[in-house]
Amino acid sequence: MKKIFAILLMALMCPLLLQAKTNKQTVVFYVSLHCDGCVNKVMKNIAFEKGVKDIVCSRENQTVTVTYDADKTDVPTLQKAFEKIGKPATTTPPDPKQQKEDAHDHDHHGHEHHQH
């Protein structure tokens, strides 16, 4: 009887133990996303960084929300990954005046804007 109780107790604890192993955290980065090419560049690169579980880009808000496993990566490491692809990311909102200036003078390396 004690064995059955121990097995049942372990079976109930397993899902809790598995859940405790993932230390998920979410961070919002402010990134200059001027076009779909910018969004695609972020999605194709940052989504595959070690520890990244989910990524959501918003061109409208100029943000990238990253959910990650804090046991495998951290904010500074993720920021380095953004820098590596030419998309510096901060955790504080940029100055709106600076954002307008950057919109006219950003790097097109790796993608082109198409006029419609």
Buried (B, 14 or more C-beta within 10 A) or exposed (E): EEEEEEEEEEEEEEEEEEEEEEEEBEBBBBBBBBBEBBBEBBBEBBEEBEBBBEBEBEEEEBBBBBBBBEEBBEBEEBBEBBEEBBBEBEEEEBEEEEEEEBEEEBEEEEBEEEEE
